[in-house]
Amino acid sequence: MTDRTLNFQSGDSSSSKTVYRASWVCPVDQPPIENGFVEVNKEGSDRRTISNVGTFANYNGPSESVVDLGDGAIIPGLINAHTHLEFSDLPRPLGRPGIRFTDWIRLIVESRHASNQDSPAKKAEAIKQGIAQSVKSGVVAIGEICTAPFVLNDYVSDAPVSMLHFLEQLGSDQAVLADKRSELTEHLSANQRDSNGQVQSTFGASPHAPYSCHSNLVQQICQIAANQNSIVAMHLAETKEERELLDSSSGDFVELLKNFGVWNPENFGPQRSILSTLQTLSACDALIIHGNYLDDVELDFIAQHRDRMKIVFCPRTHDFFRHDQYPIKKIVQRGIGLSLGTDSLASNPDLRMFEELKQVAKTFPQLATQQILEMGTINGASAMGLESKLGTLTVGKSAAIGFVEQNELDPAKQVDQWLLATTSTCRRIEI
Ligand SMILES: [Zn+2]
């Protein structure tokens, strides 16, 4: 469907506000509005903000132009809270669905060698492809796990997208601590200040996972991040095999780490557990990536620290690995902030965030559409410290807007009956 422009007064170049009208508007911070509009203030070239939201029949503001998007729903731009853009040039996920996790890690390592993905130009190109694909499908902010050497220029694009760069660090030996300390301190010191002197938290830290990080490295990263007021993202409780490694120092991961020549038995033992890792993470603002196999005690701990600790679920990647059913009900019941991510193209066919929302709707039909929409928008914005600018269609927030449409739309249906249906698609509205 193409955008139709009504009442467009082409002769008036002083126009500073545009009204986007659609059969539905889902602001997320209030109930859906039938035949609604979102007004955008375009005054000043750098920041375009939402200046009004409501029912189109009641709109009487000074609109120079109205863009009628037709049948569909205007929603806040989507937040992809977890991905690894450097894999965005992979043509398809690595391995078959249901692959053993440690075999998949072997394929990741092989793929990096085979495609020489560490080549700076190739990495930069993959990142650019990933950003373009994300933005096209309605994404306005990305929680990106980036690897050293980090090159900010790789992420510079014309696309208006907020990036939070979590620097990935790993190492099973304490000998890496000094180097990792200076690497992370430098990364986080790049946090820039906006014109009001406010730190824009665009740089974060990521201890990769318990199986790849020495416990002292995780601790060091959390201390540095806490001092710098930066967010930490860590893969945790992703597989049963990870639990087995931490619970009994046995299983697939021992074999994998031995194969890679990085098995360090002193790093695993009674002192090391998912819960002890959570305790370390609770020193700072932390995103638990996946959390597929968190038990009740661990979920209770996160719930007790829910102002600082949140969980990111990657629905299609979860499906790719054929994990046990995600503990979504337990997470939601405890009031833990749950946001969504695509993870990378090594375990997902594309970076279309909206497909993640649809996957949640398909897998958990008992969840309300509004609840799933919150996971893909405001919850992700909160997880990334961007809730004052993104995540809802609210006056004063950035005009970062998505539009959901579907060909078989029945006008008699309420928006929550079709928004996340399999035939719905999402695109970003260019403001
Ligand atoms: Zn990941």
Residues whose N, C-alpha, C, O or C-beta is under 5 A from the ligand:
A	BS01	ZN	D343
